[in-house]
Amino acid sequence: MCCFRDEFSYAGNFIADNQRIVWGFITMVNRDIELFMEGLDERPFFKKFSAEAVAQIKNMSIIRQYDKGQMLFYEQDPKNYYYFVLNGLIKLESRSYNGESIYADFITTNDFFPYGEVFGDDVYTASAEAETTAMMLMLPVDEFEAIVRSNPAILLEMYKELSQVLLYHEKRVRAVTISSATERVEQMLALWMLDMGHMKDQHVIIPYPLTIIQLAEVAGTTRETAGKVIKRLTEEERINYGRKQIEILDADYFFELIE
């Protein structure tokens, strides 16, 4: 009986400890959600919305955390939500019928997506996967479109944003049609800098764990070729390519590539 009591006591303590951990995690997540919601109107995307519209968005939206490798949705899934990245990195990918990747793009903190599908098809045209732990704001499609539809000023601002997105993708199309694989890799680095870079101490930082394999994929070449380009650019002191971030040391060099 003594042994059973000891084991029961140990099990009870173990359960209690884990319950405290779970409740602590829930409290932390709830606090994070409150902070995200409180600061929503300070995010660049939502500054174009009125206070009333932001309040509506807060009431109708869901905040969800996705772990690295978790899918947000698959290509051709019903389009139930638009997404806004509160924190993290998301990969969008579209594949051909035989399973080959034909398009890949990265969505970063403070980005809304899918921009091109607002008022569009009822299904997603690409799959979305969390490349890092990501906190997402999920906006129900019908309710969000109703807010945009009823406010011409918001519609105009979103059109302007969409124009910038299309301009970026035009640059991508030009980059992938270049015959030289080496030049394509450099062009994609320049586009990553333009799309995901942040100024820090006179250098541009791409603060995400983007791999050489991913760079090779978007440039349409092999890992070996992309690796050689990275090695040369590092030796020329134009970049520092790390596991957690890419540091652009010579931003002018890359800006000239995509002018």
N, C-alpha and C positions, 0 to 999 in steps of 0.2 A: 504493500500500500504506500509505503514511504516513497519508493521509486516512482510509482505512478503519479503521486502528488508532485514530486520534483519535475517529472517530465511535463505534467499538465501546467505547472507553474511556468516552466521554461517556454512552453508553447504559447501560453497566455501572454507572457512578456514579449515574445517574438511578434505575435499578432498586434499587440498594443503598439510596439515600436514602429511596425510597418504602417499601422493606421495613422500614427503621428506623421510619418514621412509622407504618406498619401495626402493627408489633410494639409500638411505644410506645402506640398506641391500645388494643391488646388488653390490655397491662399495666394501663393506666389503668382500662379497663372491668372487668377482673378484680379490681382493688383496690376499685373501687366496689361490685362484687358482694359482696365479702367484708365491706365495711363495712355494707352494707344487711342482710346476713344476721346479722352480729354484733349489730346494734341492733334486730333484729326484735321481740324480746320487750319492748322499751321502747315500742313503738308502742301507742297506746291500744287499738286493736282486739285485739291479741294479748295484752294483759295479762290478759284473761279466760281464757286458755288455760294449762294446766299446763306446766311445763318439759318434760315428756315429749312433750306434744302439739306444742309449738313445735318441738322437735327433729324430730319426724315431719314437720311442715310444711316445715321447711328441707330435709329430705332429698328430699321428693317434688316440691317446687316448682321452677319455672323462672323466672329473671329475664330480662326482655327489654326492650330500649329501642325505643320507637316514635318516629318523627319526626313533626313537625307535619303533619297531613293524612293520616297513615297510618291505615288501618282496623284495629281489633282484631278485629272480627267484624261480620257483617251480620245484620240481622233474619232470623229463620228458619234461620240456620246451626245445625248441631248444637252443643249446649252441652257443650263438652269441658272448659272451665276456668271457675273463678271468678277474679276479678281483685282485686288490692289495689294501690292507687296508692302507690308508694314516693315518687314525685316527679312533679309535672306536673298537667295538666288534661285531662279526657276529656269529650267530649260524647256523651250518649245521645240517640238520635233514633228515633222511630217514624213511619212514613209510611203514608198511605192507599193504596188500590189505584191511584189515579190519580197517585201520586207526591207529593202534598202532605204537608208536615210537619204531623202532628197532635199531636206531643208532643216536647219537647226538655228535657233536664236536663243539669246539669254535675256531674261527679264530680271531687273534688279530692284533694290529697295526704292520705294516711292513711285514705282511704275504701275500703271493701270493696263490691263489686258483682258481679252483680245480687242484692241482698238478697232481693227478693221472689220470686226463682226458686229459692231453696234448697229442695231436695226437690220442686221443681215440674216444669215441662215439660222435655222433652229438647232444646228449641230456644230460642234467644235471642228475646225478644219485642221487642227494639230493636237498632239498630245502634250501634256504639261507634267513635268517631273521636278521635284525639289532636289536641287543640286547641293544645298546645305539645309540645315534646320531653318524653316521659314515660317513666319507668322503672316497669315493671309487674312485680309478683309474680303468677305464674300458678299457680293451685292446681287440680290435676286433680279433677274433679267427684266421682267415686266415692270417691276416697281422702279428700277433705276431708269429704264427707258422712258417711263411716264414723267419722271422728274426732268429729264433732259428735254423731252418733247415740249413740256409746258414752259420752258425758259429759253427763249431765243438767244440770250446772251451766253448761256452755258453751251448751247449747240454750236454757236460760232467759235467759242474757245476750243471746243473739242475738235472742230473741223481744222482749226489752226494746228492743233497738236497732231492730228492725223496727217496733215501735210508734211510735218517734220518727220514723222515716222516713215512716210512714203519716200521722202528725200533720202533718208538713211538707207532704205532698202534699194533705192536706185543705185546708190554708191556700192552696195553689196553686190548687186547684179553685175555692175561694171567690173568689180574686183574679181569675181569668180570666172569671168570670161577671158581674163588675161592668160595667155598661153604659158607663161613662165610660172612654174610652181613656186619658185623662190619669191617672186614678186607677189604672188597671191597670198603667201604667208605674211609678208610684210604689210600688205594692204589690210588683211584681216586684223592684224595687231593694231594698225592705225584706226580701224573702225571700232575695235574694242575700246581703245583709248577715248575716242569721240563719244561712244555710247555709255561707257561704264566708268570712265576716269574721273578722279577728284584731285584737285590741286592740294599739295601738301609739301611745305618747305621747298618751294620752287620746282618741284617735280610733280608729275602726274602719277597717282596711285590707282591701280585697278584692284580694289580690295576684296577679291574673290579667288577661291582656289581653282583656277582654270588650268587644266592640264595641257601638255603638249599634244596629247592624243586628241583632245577637243579642238585645239587650234588646227590640227591637221584635218579633222573632219570638216570644219567650216570652210577651210581653204581648199578642200578637194584634193588633198595630197596624202602622202604617207607620213607616218610618225618619224621616220628617219630623215626625210626632207625637212620637215618642220623643226626637228631637233638640230639639224645643221644650221638652219637659219638663226635659231635662238642662240646657238653657241657663237656664231659670228657676231651677232648684234651685241651679245654680252662682252665679247672681246673688244669690240669697238666702243664699249662703254655707252651704248645707246639704251640698254635696258638691264634690269636685274629681274630675272624670272624665278620667283620663289614658289614654294608649295602653297602658301596662303595668299599671296598677292603678286602682282606684276608692277614693278616700278619703272616708269618711263623716264629715262634720264635726259633724253634728247627729243623733247616733244616737237620741236620745229621740223626735225627730220621726218616724223610721221605725218605731221600736218601737211607737209608738201606733197606727200604721196597721194592724198585724197582731195587736194584742191581741184 
